[in-house]
Amino acid sequence: MICDDANATLADWQKSTNGERIASRFLELYDCKGMSESFRRNRPKKSGAETQRRFIPYTSTSVIFGATFSSCMFRNQAVRAGLQRRFLYYVAEGHGRVITWPKPDYTRLATIADSFAKLGKLSGVFTLSPSAQATFEGYQKINRELIGNSDSFNEALLSRLSSAPVGVLKIAMNFEACRSVKNGSNSLQIQAETMQLAIEHIEECLKASAGLESVAHRLYIKNDAEVLLAKVRVDFRTQAKNGSIILSKSQLTGKYANHGRVWA
């Protein structure tokens, strides 16, 4: 599933009943679990027959979403934590290069496409070489230490760290498959070098998600502050003098945070 503007999709996931159900289904697809469906269009023509069900025992789903900073954090999603830790984040705050008029090289593009098409011929079960196994075990020990030393109330970080080993394996399989096709070996045994590259890749994705979270929070705070400012201008408009409204902290908390917390 490739979506270059996923804002509308993510909004649908959080607002509709069907959307919430679809979002939760992606949690299962990440783990390659089975899928079943039952639609009226699949009903046999014979009158009175039950709706035919179709079942896929194993799935393999790849999702690429392009979204703004605030939307891609899955805010207000019923399964927010689960979705966040199942996506790898690649953050860009500016253009990598400026292309004023694209001039596609279709010959080169066709060559690249043909190279990736060879991946469809790979078949079998991935395994780890002894050195890759040792590298992965060492990474898991470091990962568990990071989880143990992290803030227990930082659920977003803990979720990302807990799912990082699975992400490493998935990326390692992709990397090794590409290397195998390029070298013509068709081997599905993950090597230590490939495993190390996958570990470094996931670590960069974790850094990107942490940076994105801080940026997204600033956007939330800014939006909330604008809403609060609009309320102050309406609720205390009679106290305005020379275009300014001067209020004490007690007046603000009494009006908008009477549970005892202070707006900051």
N, C-alpha and C positions, 0 to 999 in steps of 0.2 A: 504494500500500500504506500503510494507516494503522493504526498499532498504538499504543494509549495506554499499554500496559505491555509494553515490548519486552525486558524482562530475560530472560524465558523463551526468546524467539526467539534472542537473542544467546548464551544459554547453549547452545542446541541447535547453533548455528553452530560453536562451538568444541569440542564434545564428540563429535559423531558424524561419520562419514565423509561421509555425505550432506550434513550441515550445512556442513562445510568447502567442499564443492563448490558448494553454493548461495551461500555467502558470496562465493566467488570469482566466481560468475556476476554478482553485483551490480556488480563492477568493470567488466564489459563493458556492462551495462545503463546505467551512468552515461554511457558514450560512445555510447549509442544504437545499439549493434551489434545484429546479427541474432540470432535464437534458433531452435533446432530442437528437436523432441521426437519421441520414438518410444515409444509405450506399447502394451501388448497390447490394450487396449480399442479402439485404432485399427486393429487388424488386420482386413482384409476377411473376410467370412464364408466365402469360398472356401477350402477346405482346402488347406494347404500354401503359401498366399501369404505373402510377407514382410510384416513389420510396416510399416504405412504411416507415413511420416515427414511431419511438418508443419513448415514453415519460414516464419519471419517475417523478411523482409529488413531492416526497420528497426523499432526499438522506441522508445518514449517512456515512461519509467518515473519516477514520482514516489514518494518514500518519506518518510513522517513517522514517526519513532520517539520515544516518550516513555520515558525510562529514568532510573535513578538515576545519580549522579555516577560511581561506579566502573564500572558496566556499559557506559555509553555511550562509554567510552574504548577499547572493543574489546580489553580485556586478554586475553592468551592466545589471540588469534585468529591463525590462520596467515597471514592477509593483513591484519594490523592496520594497517600504515602506509597501505596502499591504501584501506581503508575509512575511516580517520580523515580523509583529505584529500578524500574524496568527500562528506562530510556537512558541512553548515553547522550551527553550534552556537548554540542560543538557551538561555541559562542563567537559571534563576530559583531563588533561595535563599529566597524568601518569597512570600507571597500579594500579588498586585498590588492586590487589593481583596477585601473579605470579603462574600460573598453567603450569608446564613444560610438563605434559602429562595428558590430560583430561580423567577422568574416569566417564562417565555419569551413573547416577543411574536412569535407565529407569522406575523402579517401582515408585520411588518418582516423576519423571516427569509425569508419567501417572496419579498419584493422583492429582497433581496440575492442569493438563489439565482437568480432570474430574470436579474439583471444579469450574474452569472458565466456563466450558460448561454449568453449571447451569444458567449462566447469560442469555443464549438464551431463557430461559423460562419466563423471566421477561417481562411484557407487561403493558403499561399504561402511564400515564402522571406524571412526577415528580412534587412535590409540596414542599413548604417550611413550616416548622413548625413555629409557632409564634416567638420562640426564634431565629431560623435561619434567619427569615425575618429581625429581629432587628439587628442581627449581620451583615447581608449583607448590610443593609441600612447604618449602621455605617461605614462599609468599603468603601462604595461609597462616603460618605462625605469626608473621609480621602483621597481617590483617587483624588477627584476633587480639594482638597486643594494642593495636590502634583502637579497636572497639572498647577494650577494657579501660584505656586511658582517656576516652572521650567523655564529654558531658552526657550524663545519662538522660538529661532532659532535651538534648538536641536530637529529636527523633529523625529529622531529615538526614543528618550526617550518619547516624547509626544505621538507617535503612540503606543508604548508599554503600556504606562499608560492608554490610552483611551480604549484599548482592554482588559485590565486586568480584569475588572468585568465580561466580557463574559467568559474569561478563567477560572475565579473562579467558575462560574456556571457549566461549562463543567467538570472541575475536581471534583467538589462536587458531580455531578451526578455519575461519575465513582466510587468515593469512597463509596457513599451511596449504590450503586448497589452491590458492593462487600461485604459490611457489611451486607446488606439485605440477600444475598445468604448464607453467612457464618452462620448467625443467624437463617436462615430458616424462616424469617418473611415475605419475599417477599414484604416488604413495600417500596414504592417509595417516601416517605416523608423525605426530607433532614433535618437532625437534626443540632442543633447549633454547636455541637462538630465537626461534619463532615465539616460544613461550615468553621469553624475556621482553620481546618487542610488544607482545600483547599486554603484559603487565605495565609497561611504560605508557602504552596507549590508554589503558584504563585509568591510570594515575592522572594523566592530563585531563581526561574527561571529568574526573572527580574534582580537580581544581576548577575546571570551567563551570561545573554545576554549583560549587561553593561561591564563586564570583558572581554567577548569575543570580543566585539567591539573594545576595546583598543588594544587587541592582534592582531586582524585582521588589524587594521590601521598600526601597526608597520610593518606588513608584506608588506602592500601596499607601505609604505614609503621606506622600504628597497629595494623593487623591482624597484621603480621609481628612487631611488638613484643610483642603479647599471646601469640603462639605461642612466642616465645623465652622470655618470662617463665615460661610454663607449663613449658617444658622445664627451665629453671634450677631451679624449685621441685621438680621430680621428680628430676633428676640430682644435685642438691646438697642434698637434704633432710636428709642426715646432718650437714651442717655448719651447720644452722640453730641460732641461739642467740637466745633471747628473741624469737622470731618473725621474726628477720632473717637474711638470708644475705649475707655480705660476701665478695666475690670480687675478685681483681685482674684487670687487663686481660689478663694472660698466661693466666690460667685460662680466661677466656671465649674468647679466640681459639684456645687450644689445644683446646678442646672443640668449638666450633661454627664456627670459621673457620681451620682449620689450613692453609689455602692462603696465609695471611699477611695477609689483610685483617681489619680491625677492625670489629666491629659498632658502629654509632653510633646 
